[in-house]
Protein backbone atom coordinates (compact mmCIF):
# COMPACT_ATOMS: atom_id res chain seq x y z
CA UNK A 1 0.00 0.00 0.00
CA UNK A 2 1.28 3.46 -0.93
CA UNK A 3 0.71 6.04 1.82
CA UNK A 4 2.29 9.11 0.22
CA UNK A 5 0.49 11.01 -2.51
CA UNK A 6 1.06 14.34 -4.24
CA UNK A 7 -2.07 16.44 -4.08
CA UNK A 8 -2.50 19.32 -6.54
CA UNK A 9 -4.73 22.35 -6.16
CA UNK A 10 -6.99 22.86 -9.19
CA UNK A 11 -7.14 26.62 -8.52
CA UNK A 12 -3.46 27.60 -8.38
CA UNK A 13 -1.62 24.40 -9.39
CA UNK A 14 0.35 24.15 -6.14
CA UNK A 15 1.38 20.57 -5.33
CA UNK A 16 2.49 18.98 -2.08
CA UNK A 17 3.29 15.41 -1.07
CA UNK A 18 1.24 14.32 1.92
CA UNK A 19 0.92 11.14 3.98
CA UNK A 20 -2.58 9.69 3.80
CA UNK A 21 -4.46 8.25 6.74
CA UNK A 22 -5.02 4.50 6.67
CA UNK A 23 -8.14 4.53 8.84
CA UNK A 24 -10.30 7.32 7.42
CA UNK A 25 -11.02 9.32 4.28
CA UNK A 26 -10.05 12.99 4.17
CA UNK A 27 -13.06 15.12 3.22
CA UNK A 28 -11.31 18.53 3.23
CA UNK A 29 -7.87 19.84 2.32
CA UNK A 30 -6.74 23.47 2.40
CA UNK A 31 -4.17 24.49 -0.20
CA UNK A 32 -1.26 26.05 1.66
CA UNK A 33 -0.57 28.40 -1.26
CA UNK A 34 -3.97 29.96 -2.15
CA UNK A 35 -6.01 28.64 0.83
CA UNK A 36 -8.71 27.12 -1.38
CA UNK A 37 -10.64 24.47 0.56
CA UNK A 38 -10.77 21.32 -1.56
CA UNK A 39 -13.60 18.82 -1.22
CA UNK A 40 -14.03 15.49 -3.03
CA UNK A 41 -15.53 15.55 -6.51
CA UNK A 42 -18.93 13.87 -6.89
CA UNK A 43 -18.48 10.10 -6.72
CA UNK A 44 -15.07 10.22 -4.97
CA UNK A 45 -14.62 9.27 -1.33
CA UNK A 46 -11.91 11.81 -0.46
CA UNK A 47 -9.73 14.67 -1.70
CA UNK A 48 -6.86 12.30 -2.54
CA UNK A 49 -9.07 10.32 -4.93
CA UNK A 50 -10.09 13.60 -6.60
CA UNK A 51 -6.89 15.67 -6.69
CA UNK A 52 -3.85 13.47 -6.04
CA UNK A 53 -1.66 11.13 -8.06
CA UNK A 54 -2.31 8.11 -5.81
CA UNK A 55 -5.82 7.22 -4.54
CA UNK A 56 -6.48 6.79 -0.85
CA UNK A 57 -5.61 3.48 0.85
CA UNK A 58 -9.23 2.29 0.87
CA UNK A 59 -9.31 2.51 -2.96
CA UNK A 60 -5.88 1.01 -3.61
CHARMM-style PDB file with segment names, atoms N, HN, CA, C and O in Angstrom:
ATOM      1  N   UNK     1       0.839  -1.172   0.000  1.00  0.00      PROA
ATOM      2  CA  UNK     1       0.000   0.000   0.000  1.00  0.00      PROA
ATOM      3  C   UNK     1       0.890   1.244   0.000  1.00  0.00      PROA
ATOM      4  O   UNK     1       1.867   1.326   0.745  1.00  0.00      PROA
ATOM      5  N   UNK     2       0.534   2.198  -0.844  1.00  0.00      PROA
ATOM      6  HN  UNK     2      -0.259   2.131  -1.448  1.00  0.00      PROA
ATOM      7  CA  UNK     2       1.276   3.455  -0.927  1.00  0.00      PROA
ATOM      8  C   UNK     2       0.570   4.474  -0.036  1.00  0.00      PROA
ATOM      9  O   UNK     2      -0.632   4.697  -0.181  1.00  0.00      PROA
ATOM     10  N   UNK     3       1.311   5.093   0.886  1.00  0.00      PROA
ATOM     11  HN  UNK     3       2.287   4.911   1.004  1.00  0.00      PROA
ATOM     12  CA  UNK     3       0.711   6.038   1.821  1.00  0.00      PROA
ATOM     13  C   UNK     3       1.029   7.490   1.495  1.00  0.00      PROA
ATOM     14  O   UNK     3       0.417   8.392   2.068  1.00  0.00      PROA
ATOM     15  N   UNK     4       1.968   7.739   0.592  1.00  0.00      PROA
ATOM     16  HN  UNK     4       2.465   7.007   0.126  1.00  0.00      PROA
ATOM     17  CA  UNK     4       2.295   9.113   0.217  1.00  0.00      PROA
ATOM     18  C   UNK     4       1.710   9.415  -1.151  1.00  0.00      PROA
ATOM     19  O   UNK     4       1.785   8.597  -2.068  1.00  0.00      PROA
ATOM     20  N   UNK     5       1.126  10.600  -1.277  1.00  0.00      PROA
ATOM     21  HN  UNK     5       1.065  11.265  -0.532  1.00  0.00      PROA
ATOM     22  CA  UNK     5       0.493  11.010  -2.512  1.00  0.00      PROA
ATOM     23  C   UNK     5       0.712  12.505  -2.701  1.00  0.00      PROA
ATOM     24  O   UNK     5       0.722  13.265  -1.733  1.00  0.00      PROA
ATOM     25  N   UNK     6       0.888  12.922  -3.943  1.00  0.00      PROA
ATOM     26  HN  UNK     6       0.880  12.305  -4.730  1.00  0.00      PROA
ATOM     27  CA  UNK     6       1.061  14.340  -4.237  1.00  0.00      PROA
ATOM     28  C   UNK     6      -0.283  14.907  -4.648  1.00  0.00      PROA
ATOM     29  O   UNK     6      -0.851  14.531  -5.673  1.00  0.00      PROA
ATOM     30  N   UNK     7      -0.779  15.819  -3.830  1.00  0.00      PROA
ATOM     31  HN  UNK     7      -0.317  16.125  -2.997  1.00  0.00      PROA
ATOM     32  CA  UNK     7      -2.074  16.443  -4.079  1.00  0.00      PROA
ATOM     33  C   UNK     7      -1.844  17.794  -4.753  1.00  0.00      PROA
ATOM     34  O   UNK     7      -0.951  18.548  -4.366  1.00  0.00      PROA
ATOM     35  N   UNK     8      -2.658  18.090  -5.761  1.00  0.00      PROA
ATOM     36  HN  UNK     8      -3.384  17.478  -6.075  1.00  0.00      PROA
ATOM     37  CA  UNK     8      -2.498  19.323  -6.536  1.00  0.00      PROA
ATOM     38  C   UNK     8      -3.773  20.156  -6.483  1.00  0.00      PROA
ATOM     39  O   UNK     8      -4.874  19.641  -6.675  1.00  0.00      PROA
ATOM     40  N   UNK     9      -3.611  21.431  -6.225  1.00  0.00      PROA
ATOM     41  HN  UNK     9      -2.716  21.850  -6.070  1.00  0.00      PROA
ATOM     42  CA  UNK     9      -4.734  22.354  -6.156  1.00  0.00      PROA
ATOM     43  C   UNK     9      -5.197  22.699  -7.571  1.00  0.00      PROA
ATOM     44  O   UNK     9      -4.387  23.117  -8.399  1.00  0.00      PROA
ATOM     45  N   UNK    10      -6.486  22.529  -7.857  1.00  0.00      PROA
ATOM     46  HN  UNK    10      -7.144  22.190  -7.185  1.00  0.00      PROA
ATOM     47  CA  UNK    10      -6.990  22.861  -9.191  1.00  0.00      PROA
ATOM     48  C   UNK    10      -7.084  24.371  -9.434  1.00  0.00      PROA
ATOM     49  O   UNK    10      -7.203  24.804 -10.580  1.00  0.00      PROA
ATOM     50  N   UNK    11      -7.032  25.165  -8.381  1.00  0.00      PROA
ATOM     51  HN  UNK    11      -6.935  24.813  -7.450  1.00  0.00      PROA
ATOM     52  CA  UNK    11      -7.143  26.618  -8.518  1.00  0.00      PROA
ATOM     53  C   UNK    11      -5.817  27.275  -8.883  1.00  0.00      PROA
ATOM     54  O   UNK    11      -5.761  28.092  -9.803  1.00  0.00      PROA
ATOM     55  N   UNK    12      -4.744  26.923  -8.165  1.00  0.00      PROA
ATOM     56  HN  UNK    12      -4.789  26.259  -7.418  1.00  0.00      PROA
ATOM     57  CA  UNK    12      -3.459  27.598  -8.385  1.00  0.00      PROA
ATOM     58  C   UNK    12      -2.366  26.671  -8.908  1.00  0.00      PROA
ATOM     59  O   UNK    12      -1.308  27.142  -9.328  1.00  0.00      PROA
ATOM     60  N   UNK    13      -2.607  25.353  -8.888  1.00  0.00      PROA
ATOM     61  HN  UNK    13      -3.466  24.971  -8.548  1.00  0.00      PROA
ATOM     62  CA  UNK    13      -1.623  24.404  -9.392  1.00  0.00      PROA
ATOM     63  C   UNK    13      -0.562  23.987  -8.388  1.00  0.00      PROA
ATOM     64  O   UNK    13       0.312  23.184  -8.714  1.00  0.00      PROA
ATOM     65  N   UNK    14      -0.622  24.517  -7.176  1.00  0.00      PROA
ATOM     66  HN  UNK    14      -1.331  25.170  -6.911  1.00  0.00      PROA
ATOM     67  CA  UNK    14       0.353  24.147  -6.142  1.00  0.00      PROA
ATOM     68  C   UNK    14       0.234  22.662  -5.816  1.00  0.00      PROA
ATOM     69  O   UNK    14      -0.872  22.135  -5.704  1.00  0.00      PROA
ATOM     70  N   UNK    15       1.363  21.995  -5.667  1.00  0.00      PROA
ATOM     71  HN  UNK    15       2.261  22.424  -5.758  1.00  0.00      PROA
ATOM     72  CA  UNK    15       1.385  20.565  -5.332  1.00  0.00      PROA
ATOM     73  C   UNK    15       2.183  20.344  -4.067  1.00  0.00      PROA
ATOM     74  O   UNK    15       3.145  21.059  -3.790  1.00  0.00      PROA
ATOM     75  N   UNK    16       1.774  19.343  -3.301  1.00  0.00      PROA
ATOM     76  HN  UNK    16       0.992  18.762  -3.526  1.00  0.00      PROA
ATOM     77  CA  UNK    16       2.489  18.980  -2.083  1.00  0.00      PROA
ATOM     78  C   UNK    16       2.302  17.487  -1.828  1.00  0.00      PROA
ATOM     79  O   UNK    16       1.205  16.955  -1.992  1.00  0.00      PROA
ATOM     80  N   UNK    17       3.372  16.821  -1.428  1.00  0.00      PROA
ATOM     81  HN  UNK    17       4.264  17.253  -1.295  1.00  0.00      PROA
ATOM     82  CA  UNK    17       3.294  15.413  -1.070  1.00  0.00      PROA
ATOM     83  C   UNK    17       2.857  15.296   0.381  1.00  0.00      PROA
ATOM     84  O   UNK    17       3.448  15.899   1.277  1.00  0.00      PROA
ATOM     85  N   UNK    18       1.815  14.511   0.594  1.00  0.00      PROA
ATOM     86  HN  UNK    18       1.335  14.021  -0.134  1.00  0.00      PROA
ATOM     87  CA  UNK    18       1.239  14.322   1.923  1.00  0.00      PROA
ATOM     88  C   UNK    18       1.156  12.832   2.239  1.00  0.00      PROA
ATOM     89  O   UNK    18       1.115  11.997   1.335  1.00  0.00      PROA
ATOM     90  N   UNK    19       1.132  12.510   3.524  1.00  0.00      PROA
ATOM     91  HN  UNK    19       1.166  13.188   4.258  1.00  0.00      PROA
ATOM     92  CA  UNK    19       0.919  11.139   3.975  1.00  0.00      PROA
ATOM     93  C   UNK    19      -0.566  10.962   4.252  1.00  0.00      PROA
ATOM     94  O   UNK    19      -1.168  11.734   4.998  1.00  0.00      PROA
ATOM     95  N   UNK    20      -1.148   9.939   3.643  1.00  0.00      PROA
ATOM     96  HN  UNK    20      -0.659   9.312   3.036  1.00  0.00      PROA
ATOM     97  CA  UNK    20      -2.582   9.691   3.796  1.00  0.00      PROA
ATOM     98  C   UNK    20      -2.859   8.840   5.027  1.00  0.00      PROA
ATOM     99  O   UNK    20      -2.039   8.015   5.429  1.00  0.00      PROA
ATOM    100  N   UNK    21      -4.016   9.053   5.607  1.00  0.00      PROA
ATOM    101  HN  UNK    21      -4.682   9.723   5.281  1.00  0.00      PROA
ATOM    102  CA  UNK    21      -4.460   8.255   6.741  1.00  0.00      PROA
ATOM    103  C   UNK    21      -4.885   6.873   6.248  1.00  0.00      PROA
ATOM    104  O   UNK    21      -5.444   6.742   5.160  1.00  0.00      PROA
ATOM    105  N   UNK    22      -4.619   5.852   7.046  1.00  0.00      PROA
ATOM    106  HN  UNK    22      -4.165   5.959   7.931  1.00  0.00      PROA
ATOM    107  CA  UNK    22      -5.017   4.499   6.668  1.00  0.00      PROA
ATOM    108  C   UNK    22      -6.371   4.109   7.254  1.00  0.00      PROA
ATOM    109  O   UNK    22      -6.928   3.076   6.883  1.00  0.00      PROA
ATOM    110  N   UNK    23      -6.909   4.925   8.169  1.00  0.00      PROA
ATOM    111  HN  UNK    23      -6.456   5.765   8.470  1.00  0.00      PROA
ATOM    112  CA  UNK    23      -8.142   4.534   8.842  1.00  0.00      PROA
ATOM    113  C   UNK    23      -9.339   5.459   8.595  1.00  0.00      PROA
ATOM    114  O   UNK    23     -10.405   5.260   9.177  1.00  0.00      PROA
ATOM    115  N   UNK    24      -9.168   6.457   7.744  1.00  0.00      PROA
ATOM    116  HN  UNK    24      -8.302   6.618   7.271  1.00  0.00      PROA
ATOM    117  CA  UNK    24     -10.302   7.324   7.424  1.00  0.00      PROA
ATOM    118  C   UNK    24     -10.044   8.088   6.128  1.00  0.00      PROA
ATOM    119  O   UNK    24      -8.898   8.290   5.726  1.00  0.00      PROA
ATOM    120  N   UNK    25     -11.124   8.506   5.487  1.00  0.00      PROA
ATOM    121  HN  UNK    25     -12.055   8.342   5.814  1.00  0.00      PROA
ATOM    122  CA  UNK    25     -11.017   9.323   4.277  1.00  0.00      PROA
ATOM    123  C   UNK    25     -10.910  10.787   4.681  1.00  0.00      PROA
ATOM    124  O   UNK    25     -11.456  11.195   5.706  1.00  0.00      PROA
ATOM    125  N   UNK    26     -10.210  11.569   3.880  1.00  0.00      PROA
ATOM    126  HN  UNK    26      -9.766  11.237   3.048  1.00  0.00      PROA
ATOM    127  CA  UNK    26     -10.054  12.986   4.169  1.00  0.00      PROA
ATOM    128  C   UNK    26     -11.029  13.770   3.296  1.00  0.00      PROA
ATOM    129  O   UNK    26     -10.899  13.786   2.072  1.00  0.00      PROA
ATOM    130  N   UNK    27     -12.000  14.416   3.926  1.00  0.00      PROA
ATOM    131  HN  UNK    27     -12.106  14.403   4.921  1.00  0.00      PROA
ATOM    132  CA  UNK    27     -13.056  15.124   3.215  1.00  0.00      PROA
ATOM    133  C   UNK    27     -12.655  16.538   2.793  1.00  0.00      PROA
ATOM    134  O   UNK    27     -13.189  17.066   1.818  1.00  0.00      PROA
ATOM    135  N   UNK    28     -11.711  17.161   3.524  1.00  0.00      PROA
ATOM    136  HN  UNK    28     -11.276  16.733   4.317  1.00  0.00      PROA
ATOM    137  CA  UNK    28     -11.314  18.533   3.234  1.00  0.00      PROA
ATOM    138  C   UNK    28      -9.796  18.650   3.212  1.00  0.00      PROA
ATOM    139  O   UNK    28      -9.092  17.944   3.934  1.00  0.00      PROA
ATOM    140  N   UNK    29      -9.309  19.551   2.372  1.00  0.00      PROA
ATOM    141  HN  UNK    29      -9.881  20.124   1.786  1.00  0.00      PROA
ATOM    142  CA  UNK    29      -7.873  19.838   2.315  1.00  0.00      PROA
ATOM    143  C   UNK    29      -7.713  21.295   1.919  1.00  0.00      PROA
ATOM    144  O   UNK    29      -8.254  21.719   0.898  1.00  0.00      PROA
ATOM    145  N   UNK    30      -6.975  22.071   2.713  1.00  0.00      PROA
ATOM    146  HN  UNK    30      -6.536  21.727   3.543  1.00  0.00      PROA
ATOM    147  CA  UNK    30      -6.741  23.473   2.397  1.00  0.00      PROA
ATOM    148  C   UNK    30      -5.393  23.623   1.708  1.00  0.00      PROA
ATOM    149  O   UNK    30      -4.365  23.204   2.240  1.00  0.00      PROA
ATOM    150  N   UNK    31      -5.403  24.220   0.529  1.00  0.00      PROA
ATOM    151  HN  UNK    31      -6.238  24.561   0.097  1.00  0.00      PROA
ATOM    152  CA  UNK    31      -4.167  24.487  -0.199  1.00  0.00      PROA
ATOM    153  C   UNK    31      -3.343  25.484   0.603  1.00  0.00      PROA
ATOM    154  O   UNK    31      -3.840  26.544   0.982  1.00  0.00      PROA
ATOM    155  N   UNK    32      -2.096  25.148   0.859  1.00  0.00      PROA
ATOM    156  HN  UNK    32      -1.692  24.287   0.552  1.00  0.00      PROA
ATOM    157  CA  UNK    32      -1.264  26.051   1.656  1.00  0.00      PROA
ATOM    158  C   UNK    32      -0.825  27.285   0.874  1.00  0.00      PROA
ATOM    159  O   UNK    32      -0.346  28.253   1.465  1.00  0.00      PROA
ATOM    160  N   UNK    33      -0.983  27.260  -0.445  1.00  0.00      PROA
ATOM    161  HN  UNK    33      -1.373  26.474  -0.925  1.00  0.00      PROA
ATOM    162  CA  UNK    33      -0.574  28.404  -1.264  1.00  0.00      PROA
ATOM    163  C   UNK    33      -1.701  29.441  -1.415  1.00  0.00      PROA
ATOM    164  O   UNK    33      -1.506  30.616  -1.105  1.00  0.00      PROA
ATOM    165  N   UNK    34      -2.872  29.007  -1.889  1.00  0.00      PROA
ATOM    166  HN  UNK    34      -3.031  28.053  -2.141  1.00  0.00      PROA
ATOM    167  CA  UNK    34      -3.970  29.956  -2.146  1.00  0.00      PROA
ATOM    168  C   UNK    34      -5.111  29.849  -1.139  1.00  0.00      PROA
ATOM    169  O   UNK    34      -6.047  30.649  -1.169  1.00  0.00      PROA
ATOM    170  N   UNK    35      -5.032  28.857  -0.243  1.00  0.00      PROA
ATOM    171  HN  UNK    35      -4.272  28.208  -0.219  1.00  0.00      PROA
ATOM    172  CA  UNK    35      -6.009  28.640   0.832  1.00  0.00      PROA
ATOM    173  C   UNK    35      -7.393  28.213   0.341  1.00  0.00      PROA
ATOM    174  O   UNK    35      -8.379  28.349   1.065  1.00  0.00      PROA
ATOM    175  N   UNK    36      -7.465  27.698  -0.886  1.00  0.00      PROA
ATOM    176  HN  UNK    36      -6.664  27.587  -1.474  1.00  0.00      PROA
ATOM    177  CA  UNK    36      -8.713  27.121  -1.375  1.00  0.00      PROA
ATOM    178  C   UNK    36      -9.008  25.849  -0.587  1.00  0.00      PROA
ATOM    179  O   UNK    36      -8.113  25.033  -0.366  1.00  0.00      PROA
ATOM    180  N   UNK    37     -10.240  25.680  -0.168  1.00  0.00      PROA
ATOM    181  HN  UNK    37     -10.967  26.342  -0.348  1.00  0.00      PROA
ATOM    182  CA  UNK    37     -10.642  24.474   0.562  1.00  0.00      PROA
ATOM    183  C   UNK    37     -11.151  23.456  -0.447  1.00  0.00      PROA
ATOM    184  O   UNK    37     -12.204  23.643  -1.057  1.00  0.00      PROA
ATOM    185  N   UNK    38     -10.398  22.383  -0.616  1.00  0.00      PROA
ATOM    186  HN  UNK    38      -9.543  22.230  -0.120  1.00  0.00      PROA
ATOM    187  CA  UNK    38     -10.773  21.325  -1.559  1.00  0.00      PROA
ATOM    188  C   UNK    38     -11.709  20.331  -0.884  1.00  0.00      PROA
ATOM    189  O   UNK    38     -11.546  19.996   0.289  1.00  0.00      PROA
ATOM    190  N   UNK    39     -12.693  19.868  -1.653  1.00  0.00      PROA
ATOM    191  HN  UNK    39     -12.825  20.141  -2.606  1.00  0.00      PROA
ATOM    192  CA  UNK    39     -13.605  18.820  -1.224  1.00  0.00      PROA
ATOM    193  C   UNK    39     -13.645  17.775  -2.325  1.00  0.00      PROA
ATOM    194  O   UNK    39     -13.359  18.093  -3.479  1.00  0.00      PROA
ATOM    195  N   UNK    40     -13.992  16.538  -2.001  1.00  0.00      PROA
ATOM    196  HN  UNK    40     -14.224  16.279  -1.063  1.00  0.00      PROA
ATOM    197  CA  UNK    40     -14.027  15.491  -3.032  1.00  0.00      PROA
ATOM    198  C   UNK    40     -14.991  15.830  -4.160  1.00  0.00      PROA
ATOM    199  O   UNK    40     -16.033  16.450  -3.943  1.00  0.00      PROA
ATOM    200  N   UNK    41     -14.625  15.413  -5.368  1.00  0.00      PROA
ATOM    201  HN  UNK    41     -13.779  14.910  -5.544  1.00  0.00      PROA
ATOM    202  CA  UNK    41     -15.535  15.548  -6.506  1.00  0.00      PROA
ATOM    203  C   UNK    41     -16.659  14.535  -6.331  1.00  0.00      PROA
ATOM    204  O   UNK    41     -16.504  13.548  -5.612  1.00  0.00      PROA
ATOM    205  N   UNK    42     -17.783  14.777  -6.985  1.00  0.00      PROA
ATOM    206  HN  UNK    42     -17.909  15.579  -7.570  1.00  0.00      PROA
ATOM    207  CA  UNK    42     -18.931  13.874  -6.893  1.00  0.00      PROA
ATOM    208  C   UNK    42     -18.509  12.459  -7.303  1.00  0.00      PROA
ATOM    209  O   UNK    42     -17.927  12.260  -8.370  1.00  0.00      PROA
ATOM    210  N   UNK    43     -18.805  11.492  -6.454  1.00  0.00      PROA
ATOM    211  HN  UNK    43     -19.278  11.654  -5.587  1.00  0.00      PROA
ATOM    212  CA  UNK    43     -18.476  10.102  -6.725  1.00  0.00      PROA
ATOM    213  C   UNK    43     -17.162   9.642  -6.108  1.00  0.00      PROA
ATOM    214  O   UNK    43     -16.889   8.442  -6.063  1.00  0.00      PROA
ATOM    215  N   UNK    44     -16.343  10.578  -5.631  1.00  0.00      PROA
ATOM    216  HN  UNK    44     -16.564  11.552  -5.668  1.00  0.00      PROA
ATOM    217  CA  UNK    44     -15.072  10.218  -4.973  1.00  0.00      PROA
ATOM    218  C   UNK    44     -15.261  10.222  -3.465  1.00  0.00      PROA
ATOM    219  O   UNK    44     -16.095  10.950  -2.927  1.00  0.00      PROA
ATOM    220  N   UNK    45     -14.461   9.384  -2.787  1.00  0.00      PROA
ATOM    221  HN  UNK    45     -13.784   8.792  -3.224  1.00  0.00      PROA
ATOM    222  CA  UNK    45     -14.624   9.270  -1.333  1.00  0.00      PROA
ATOM    223  C   UNK    45     -13.800  10.291  -0.553  1.00  0.00      PROA
ATOM    224  O   UNK    45     -14.091  10.559   0.613  1.00  0.00      PROA
ATOM    225  N   UNK    46     -12.760  10.872  -1.193  1.00  0.00      PROA
ATOM    226  HN  UNK    46     -12.523  10.654  -2.140  1.00  0.00      PROA
ATOM    227  CA  UNK    46     -11.911  11.813  -0.464  1.00  0.00      PROA
ATOM    228  C   UNK    46     -11.151  12.729  -1.429  1.00  0.00      PROA
ATOM    229  O   UNK    46     -11.184  12.537  -2.645  1.00  0.00      PROA
ATOM    230  N   UNK    47     -10.475  13.716  -0.867  1.00  0.00      PROA
ATOM    231  HN  UNK    47     -10.449  13.871   0.120  1.00  0.00      PROA
ATOM    232  CA  UNK    47      -9.732  14.671  -1.700  1.00  0.00      PROA
ATOM    233  C   UNK    47      -8.558  14.016  -2.422  1.00  0.00      PROA
ATOM    234  O   UNK    47      -8.179  14.472  -3.501  1.00  0.00      PROA
ATOM    235  N   UNK    48      -7.981  12.974  -1.866  1.00  0.00      PROA
ATOM    236  HN  UNK    48      -8.289  12.603  -0.989  1.00  0.00      PROA
ATOM    237  CA  UNK    48      -6.864  12.298  -2.539  1.00  0.00      PROA
ATOM    238  C   UNK    48      -7.337  11.580  -3.800  1.00  0.00      PROA
ATOM    239  O   UNK    48      -6.632  11.563  -4.809  1.00  0.00      PROA
ATOM    240  N   UNK    49      -8.531  10.986  -3.742  1.00  0.00      PROA
ATOM    241  HN  UNK    49      -9.104  11.000  -2.922  1.00  0.00      PROA
ATOM    242  CA  UNK    49      -9.067  10.320  -4.933  1.00  0.00      PROA
ATOM    243  C   UNK    49      -9.401  11.338  -6.021  1.00  0.00      PROA
ATOM    244  O   UNK    49      -9.365  11.007  -7.206  1.00  0.00      PROA
ATOM    245  N   UNK    50      -9.725  12.566  -5.636  1.00  0.00      PROA
ATOM    246  HN  UNK    50      -9.754  12.835  -4.674  1.00  0.00      PROA
ATOM    247  CA  UNK    50     -10.093  13.602  -6.600  1.00  0.00      PROA
ATOM    248  C   UNK    50      -8.918  14.403  -7.145  1.00  0.00      PROA
ATOM    249  O   UNK    50      -8.906  14.750  -8.326  1.00  0.00      PROA
ATOM    250  N   UNK    51      -7.924  14.703  -6.299  1.00  0.00      PROA
ATOM    251  HN  UNK    51      -7.933  14.421  -5.340  1.00  0.00      PROA
ATOM    252  CA  UNK    51      -6.891  15.671  -6.688  1.00  0.00      PROA
ATOM    253  C   UNK    51      -5.444  15.200  -6.568  1.00  0.00      PROA
ATOM    254  O   UNK    51      -4.526  15.994  -6.772  1.00  0.00      PROA
ATOM    255  N   UNK    52      -5.221  13.943  -6.247  1.00  0.00      PROA
ATOM    256  HN  UNK    52      -5.967  13.298  -6.081  1.00  0.00      PROA
ATOM    257  CA  UNK    52      -3.855  13.468  -6.040  1.00  0.00      PROA
ATOM    258  C   UNK    52      -3.458  12.403  -7.050  1.00  0.00      PROA
ATOM    259  O   UNK    52      -4.294  11.873  -7.783  1.00  0.00      PROA
ATOM    260  N   UNK    53      -2.174  12.104  -7.073  1.00  0.00      PROA
ATOM    261  HN  UNK    53      -1.495  12.535  -6.479  1.00  0.00      PROA
ATOM    262  CA  UNK    53      -1.660  11.132  -8.061  1.00  0.00      PROA
ATOM    263  C   UNK    53      -1.791   9.685  -7.605  1.00  0.00      PROA
ATOM    264  O   UNK    53      -1.614   8.772  -8.412  1.00  0.00      PROA
ATOM    265  N   UNK    54      -2.097   9.456  -6.330  1.00  0.00      PROA
ATOM    266  HN  UNK    54      -2.240  10.198  -5.675  1.00  0.00      PROA
ATOM    267  CA  UNK    54      -2.308   8.109  -5.805  1.00  0.00      PROA
ATOM    268  C   UNK    54      -3.629   8.136  -5.021  1.00  0.00      PROA
ATOM    269  O   UNK    54      -3.803   9.000  -4.163  1.00  0.00      PROA
ATOM    270  N   UNK    55      -4.550   7.226  -5.289  1.00  0.00      PROA
ATOM    271  HN  UNK    55      -4.409   6.524  -5.987  1.00  0.00      PROA
ATOM    272  CA  UNK    55      -5.816   7.220  -4.542  1.00  0.00      PROA
ATOM    273  C   UNK    55      -5.607   6.818  -3.088  1.00  0.00      PROA
ATOM    274  O   UNK    55      -4.572   6.258  -2.727  1.00  0.00      PROA
ATOM    275  N   UNK    56      -6.589   7.107  -2.275  1.00  0.00      PROA
ATOM    276  HN  UNK    56      -7.430   7.562  -2.568  1.00  0.00      PROA
ATOM    277  CA  UNK    56      -6.485   6.794  -0.845  1.00  0.00      PROA
ATOM    278  C   UNK    56      -6.338   5.288  -0.619  1.00  0.00      PROA
ATOM    279  O   UNK    56      -6.684   4.491  -1.492  1.00  0.00      PROA
ATOM    280  N   UNK    57      -5.825   4.895   0.558  1.00  0.00      PROA
ATOM    281  HN  UNK    57      -5.545   5.542   1.268  1.00  0.00      PROA
ATOM    282  CA  UNK    57      -5.610   3.477   0.851  1.00  0.00      PROA
ATOM    283  C   UNK    57      -6.851   2.603   0.690  1.00  0.00      PROA
ATOM    284  O   UNK    57      -6.732   1.445   0.290  1.00  0.00      PROA
ATOM    285  N   UNK    58      -8.036   3.128   0.991  1.00  0.00      PROA
ATOM    286  HN  UNK    58      -8.133   4.069   1.316  1.00  0.00      PROA
ATOM    287  CA  UNK    58      -9.234   2.294   0.871  1.00  0.00      PROA
ATOM    288  C   UNK    58      -9.592   1.993  -0.583  1.00  0.00      PROA
ATOM    289  O   UNK    58     -10.357   1.065  -0.848  1.00  0.00      PROA
ATOM    290  N   UNK    59      -9.050   2.765  -1.526  1.00  0.00      PROA
ATOM    291  HN  UNK    59      -8.429   3.518  -1.311  1.00  0.00      PROA
ATOM    292  CA  UNK    59      -9.309   2.512  -2.957  1.00  0.00      PROA
ATOM    293  C   UNK    59      -8.112   1.910  -3.680  1.00  0.00      PROA
ATOM    294  O   UNK    59      -8.161   1.714  -4.894  1.00  0.00      PROA
ATOM    295  N   UNK    60      -7.063   1.620  -2.970  1.00  0.00      PROA
ATOM    296  HN  UNK    60      -7.023   1.779  -1.983  1.00  0.00      PROA
ATOM    297  CA  UNK    60      -5.883   1.007  -3.613  1.00  0.00      PROA
ATOM    298  C   UNK    60      -6.062  -0.490  -3.740  1.00  0.00      PROA
ATOM    299  OT1 UNK    60      -5.178  -1.176  -4.254  1.00  0.00      PROA
TER     300      UNK     60
END
